[in-house]
Amino acid sequence: MKKEYDFSQAVRGKFYRRDSQAKIVVHLNKNPKHPRFEVYEDDGGFFHFRLQDDRHTVFSSQSFESKESCLKALTELKQNSIIAPTVFAS
């Protein structure tokens, strides 16, 4: 797979199928090395958090207008993720 693709000649909706369903696959390393949550501010002044290991970002959050709201969401994620059940979408 290439690191970068050129979509300058792309046509919007060319591969759109009304009744198709997206199946998003997320691979999580079972034993990440040095996992950590990182809170950062983007160029637009919004705050985000992301879970990273030594090599890459595992997932990242939506944008928050203040650092406090970002930290509050991260705290809620940490508190609720341990007891949240795993379900499979159909």
JOQUIWO-V376778 format. One record per residue. N is the residue number from 1. PSI is psi in whole degrees, 0 to 359 (none if undefined). NEAR is the number of other ideal C-beta (glycine too) atoms within 8 Angstrom. D_CENTER is the distance of its C-alpha to the mean C-alpha in Angstrom with 2 decimals. Layout:
n-><N;N>
psi-><PSI;PSI>
near-><NEAR;NEAR>
d_center-><D_CENTER;D_CENTER>
This chain:
n-><1;2;3;4;5;6;7;8;9;10;11;12;13;14;15;16;17;18;19;20;21;22;23;24;25;26;27;28;29;30;31;32;33;34;35;36;37;38;39;40;41;42;43;44;45;46;47;48;49;50;51;52;53;54;55;56;57;58;59;60;61;62;63;64;65;66;67;68;69;70;71;72;73;74;75;76;77;78;79;80;81;82;83;84;85;86;87;88;89;90>
psi-><136;155;333;141;149;113;20;335;14;153;122;132;6;322;17;132;119;317;17;156;133;136;104;126;127;122;119;132;128;329;71;146;125;56;146;152;134;127;131;161;131;181;335;0;8;153;147;163;153;149;125;154;196;335;326;172;127;313;162;162;178;179;147;145;334;156;324;317;328;314;325;315;320;319;317;321;314;319;320;342;335;324;356;134;158;126;154;124;145;none>
near-><2;4;3;4;4;5;5;4;5;6;5;4;5;6;4;5;5;4;4;5;4;4;4;4;4;5;4;6;7;4;4;10;6;6;8;7;9;8;10;8;7;9;3;5;5;9;14;14;14;12;12;11;12;6;3;5;7;11;7;7;11;4;9;12;6;7;9;6;10;14;10;8;11;12;8;8;8;9;7;8;7;6;4;6;3;4;4;4;3;2>
d_center-><20.38;20.80;18.67;19.30;20.63;23.00;22.37;25.19;27.42;24.94;26.16;23.95;24.07;25.98;24.11;23.37;24.72;25.19;25.31;22.62;19.69;16.31;15.44;11.88;12.16;9.77;11.88;11.79;14.65;17.12;18.55;16.28;18.55;18.24;14.86;14.13;12.09;12.48;13.13;13.81;15.37;14.72;17.80;18.14;18.55;15.44;13.70;10.10;9.16;7.16;8.42;10.50;13.55;16.45;15.26;11.61;8.10;6.97;3.43;3.43;5.45;7.83;10.96;13.96;17.53;18.76;17.95;19.58;17.40;14.23;16.07;17.29;13.96;12.96;16.46;16.26;13.17;15.19;18.32;17.29;15.04;18.16;20.22;17.84;19.02;17.23;18.05;17.94;17.70;20.78>
